[in-house]
């Protein structure tokens, strides 16, 4: 899979529902998926499917179901990356959040299938998704990501973690899902309409002067988190 993917929507999809960090919140993730299905929208998760939430195994299972039905996909997040490295047997620092995720995966009746499916899906997942004039990434965006479908390791790290600034947080904007939100006025353009189930998320216009196809919902207390949480 290329590091940057040009998303081609299935014929039935009337748009995209973009979902930010899921972090094991299955109930909210399911609500976002239900909303997408009701509006005939493709689901695009901006990564971090696991850690911190009450049902990490359930979130992995739901994403694998979306992938299997070609109804959704995800970009790589830093928590997904760490889980993948751990499941591969690479040395990682298993903190309390990852330990809970691993315990929940081990306890699932379909543990082997979940782990195998996640690893396969992660290897196929891009770092960046482009749709029309819009670009979506988990951590932070750089224009160099538009120059090649294969990224330098530094670009991959930027996409996963965001860019740290001296004395401040990363320049990523990402937050756990807070449930589906009604977006602002829908603005139609030549590309499919994109809705955001959460905010803040990273969106970037791929071309200067291009009309944006994005509608987002920004909560009153939108914060910037270092390294995408």
C-alpha positions in Angstrom: 0.0 0.0 0.0 1.3 3.5 -0.8 1.9 5.9 2.0 -0.5 8.4 0.4 -3.8 7.0 -0.9 -6.2 8.7 -3.3 -9.5 7.6 -1.9 -12.0 6.3 -4.5 -15.4 6.1 -3.0 -17.7 3.1 -3.8 -20.6 3.9 -6.1 -23.2 3.8 -3.4 -21.4 6.4 -1.2 -22.8 10.0 -1.2 -20.0 11.4 0.8 -17.6 10.6 3.7 -17.9 10.7 7.4 -14.5 11.5 9.0 -14.0 10.2 12.5 -11.1 11.3 14.7 -9.3 9.3 17.4 -11.6 6.4 18.5 -9.4 5.2 21.4 -11.5 2.2 22.3 -14.8 4.0 22.6 -17.0 1.5 20.8 -20.4 3.0 21.7 -19.4 6.3 20.2 -17.7 4.7 17.2 -20.8 2.6 16.5 -23.0 5.7 16.7 -20.8 7.4 14.1 -21.0 4.3 11.9 -24.7 4.2 12.3 -24.9 7.9 11.2 -22.8 7.2 8.2 -24.9 4.3 7.1 -28.1 6.4 7.5 -26.6 9.1 5.3 -25.0 6.7 2.9 -21.5 7.9 3.7 -18.2 6.1 3.7 -16.4 6.0 7.1 -12.8 7.3 7.3 -11.2 6.9 10.7 -8.2 9.2 11.3 -6.5 6.5 13.4 -5.8 5.7 17.0 -8.5 2.9 17.1 -7.2 1.6 20.4 -6.0 2.4 23.9 -7.7 4.3 26.8 -11.3 3.2 26.1 -13.5 0.4 27.5 -13.7 -1.8 24.4 -10.6 -1.7 22.3 -11.3 -5.2 20.9 -14.7 -4.1 19.8 -13.3 -1.0 18.0 -10.9 -3.2 16.1 -13.7 -5.6 15.2 -15.9 -2.8 13.9 -13.2 -1.4 11.8 -12.4 -4.8 10.3 -16.1 -5.2 9.5 -16.1 -1.8 7.7 -13.0 -2.8 5.8 -14.6 -6.2 4.9 -17.7 -4.5 3.6 -15.7 -1.8 1.8 -17.7 0.7 3.9 -14.8 2.3 5.6 -11.1 2.5 6.2 -8.5 4.2 8.4 -5.2 6.0 8.3 -2.4 5.1 10.6 -2.3 6.6 14.1 0.6 6.4 16.6 -1.3 4.1 18.9 -2.2 1.8 16.0 1.5 1.8 15.1 2.6 0.9 18.6 0.1 -1.9 18.8 1.2 -3.3 15.5 4.9 -3.3 16.5 4.0 -5.0 19.8 1.9 -7.7 18.1 4.8 -8.3 15.7 7.0 -9.0 18.7 9.1 -5.9 18.4 10.4 -4.4 21.7 8.0 -1.6 22.8 7.2 0.2 26.0 3.9 -1.4 27.0 2.3 1.3 29.1 -0.9 0.9 31.0 -3.1 1.9 28.1 -1.5 -0.6 25.7 -1.5 -3.2 28.4 -5.3 -2.9 28.7 -5.7 -3.1 24.9 -3.6 -6.3 24.8 -5.6 -7.8 27.7 -8.9 -7.1 25.9 -7.7 -8.5 22.6 -6.4 -11.7 24.4 -9.8 -12.1 26.2 -11.8 -11.7 23.0 -13.4 -15.0 21.7 -12.0 -14.2 18.3 -8.6 -13.0 19.6 -6.5 -14.7 16.9 -8.7 -13.3 14.1 -8.7 -9.8 15.6 -4.9 -9.7 16.0 -4.3 -11.2 12.5 -6.9 -8.9 10.9 -5.5 -5.8 12.6 -2.0 -6.5 11.6 -3.0 -7.1 8.0 -5.2 -4.0 7.9 -2.5 -1.8 9.5 0.1 -2.9 6.9 -2.4 -1.9 4.2 -3.4 1.4 5.8 -1.9 4.7 4.4 -0.4 7.5 6.4 -2.4 10.1 4.4 -5.6 10.0 2.4 -6.5 12.5 -0.3 -10.1 13.0 -1.5 -10.6 15.7 -4.1 -9.0 18.8 -2.9 -8.8 17.6 0.7 -6.0 15.8 2.5 -6.5 13.9 5.8 -3.8 12.7 8.2 -3.6 11.6 11.9 -0.7 13.7 13.2 0.3 16.7 11.0 0.5 17.6 7.4 3.4 18.8 5.2 3.2 19.7 1.6 6.0 17.3 0.8 3.4 14.5 1.4 1.8 15.5 -1.9 5.1 15.1 -3.9 5.4 11.3 -3.6 3.3 8.2 -2.7 6.3 6.9 -0.7 7.3 8.9 2.3 10.7 9.6 3.9 10.8 8.2 7.5 10.6 11.8 8.8 7.3 12.4 6.9 6.0 9.1 8.3 6.8 10.3 11.8 5.2 13.6 11.2 2.0 11.9 10.0 1.9 9.7 13.0 2.9 12.0 15.8 2.7 15.6 14.7 5.5 18.1 14.8 6.9 19.1 18.2 7.6 22.8 18.6 10.1 24.2 21.2 8.4 24.8 24.5 5.0 23.8 23.2 2.8 20.9 22.1 2.8 19.1 18.8 1.1 20.9 15.9 -1.4 18.1 15.6 -5.1 18.6 16.2 -6.8 15.5 17.3 -9.2 14.4 20.1 -11.2 11.4 21.2 -14.6 11.1 19.6 -17.3 12.9 21.4 -20.2 11.4 19.5 -21.7 12.4 16.2 -22.2 16.1 15.8 -24.3 18.0 13.3 -21.9 19.9 11.0 -22.2 23.4 9.7 -23.9 24.3 6.4 -23.1 21.7 3.8 -21.1 23.1 1.0 -21.2 21.2 -2.2 -18.3 21.1 -4.6 -17.1 18.9 -7.4 -15.9 16.3 -4.9 -17.9 14.4 -2.4 -19.0 16.2 0.8 -17.0 15.4 3.8 -18.5 15.4 7.3 -16.7 15.3 10.6 -18.1 13.2 13.4 -15.7 14.9 15.8 -13.4 17.8 16.0 -10.7 19.0 16.0 -9.1 16.9 13.2 -6.5 17.7 10.7 -7.7 18.8 7.3 -5.6 20.5 4.7 -6.4 21.9 1.2 -4.4 20.1 -1.4 -4.4 23.0 -3.8 -4.3 26.7 -3.5 -7.6 28.3 -4.4 -9.4 25.0 -4.5 -12.9 24.9 -3.0 -13.0 23.0 0.1 -15.5 20.1 0.5 -15.2 19.9 4.2 -17.7 20.7 6.9 -16.5 20.4 10.5 -17.9 20.7 13.9 -15.6 22.4 16.4 -16.4 22.1 20.1 -16.2 25.1 22.4 -13.1 24.0 24.1 -11.0 22.6 21.3 -7.5 21.9 22.5 -4.3 20.9 20.8 -2.8 17.7 22.1 0.8 16.7 21.8 1.7 13.8 19.6 -2.0 13.1 18.9 -2.6 12.0 22.4 
